Amino acid sequence: MKTSAVPQASVSLTGEDTILVSGDLVFSTVVRLLEQVGPMLTKAPNPVVDLASVVNCDSAGLVLLLEWVAVGARAGKRVRFLNLPPALVGIAQLSNADILLPVAD
């Protein structure tokens, strides 16, 4: 019998401003990621979330990114994203939310 892997995700601070997200941005991981990354966003002077190590994502991942933008805005910060996964970009475009995701240069 084949067992499916349990979705996992992790975060790490890779610089003063850069937060690296790894693993899965899916329904079962987003609440924990919101709790972990929220404080990092408010402490970083110019927060950038790097998604280069994201493996899987779904619409819950898109909602998480939009919530991170809101968390940053409430703290007076402009959250930006690096290396958005193509699947996440596709979901964002389909829902006309792509313009709400600031991309880092």
N, C-alpha and C positions, 0 to 999 in steps of 0.2 A: 504494500500500500504506500503510495506516494504522499508525503506530507508537504504542505505548503509552508513556506517560511513566514514567520510572524513579522509584519512590518516594523522596522526600527529606524530611528533617526537620532542624530547627535549634533551637537553644536560645539564650536570652539572659537575662541577669540584668537585671530591670527595676527593681529596688530592693534594699534590704538583704536582704529575705526572699523576694522573688517571682521565680520562674523561669518565663519564657514559653516554651512549647513550640509550634513551628509546623510545619506540614506533615503528614506521614503517620506514624502509630503502627502500623506493620505489621511483619511478620516480618523484612523486609530492613533495617529501620532501628533496631530496638530495641536491638541490642547496642551500637551506637555511642552511642545516646542514654543507655543505662545508664552507659557509660564517661564521658560528658560531664557528666551531671547528678549522678551519685553524689557527687563531691567538692563540688559546689555545695550539696547537701542537708546535708552534714556541717558546712559552714562557716556556713550561714545560721542565725541565732538561732531563728527560728520559720518554717521553710520552707513556702512555699506554691507549688504548681505550677499555673500558669494554662494551661488547655488551650483557650482561646478561639480560637486560630489553627490548631487541628488540623483537617485537611481530611478524612483517611481514617483509619480504625482497624479493627483486627480483634482476635481473641482474644490475639494476641501483645502488643498494646497494653495489654490488661487485665493480663496477666502482668507487663509492665513497671511499671505503676503499683503493683501489689502488691509488686514487688521494691523500688521506691523507698520504700514504707512500711517495709519491712524494713531497708533501708539506714539510713533515718532512725532507726528504733528502736534499731539497734545503736550509733548515735552518741548516743543519749539524746534524740532529737528526735522531735516529732510532725509528720509530713508531712501537709499538707492540700491539697486540690484545689479549684480554681475552674473553673467553666465546663466541666464534664464533657460531652463530646459525647453526644447522645442515643443514637447507635449503641453507644457504649462502655457507657453505662448499661444498655442493653438486654442486651448480652452479660453484664454483671455480674449483672443480675437473673436471667437465664436460668441462670447457674451458681451462684446463691446467694452471690455474692461481693460484692454491693453493700454489705453491712454492713461490709465490710473496707476501704472507701474513704472515709476521713474528708473531709468537705466543709467548706471554709472558709466562714465567715459573710460 
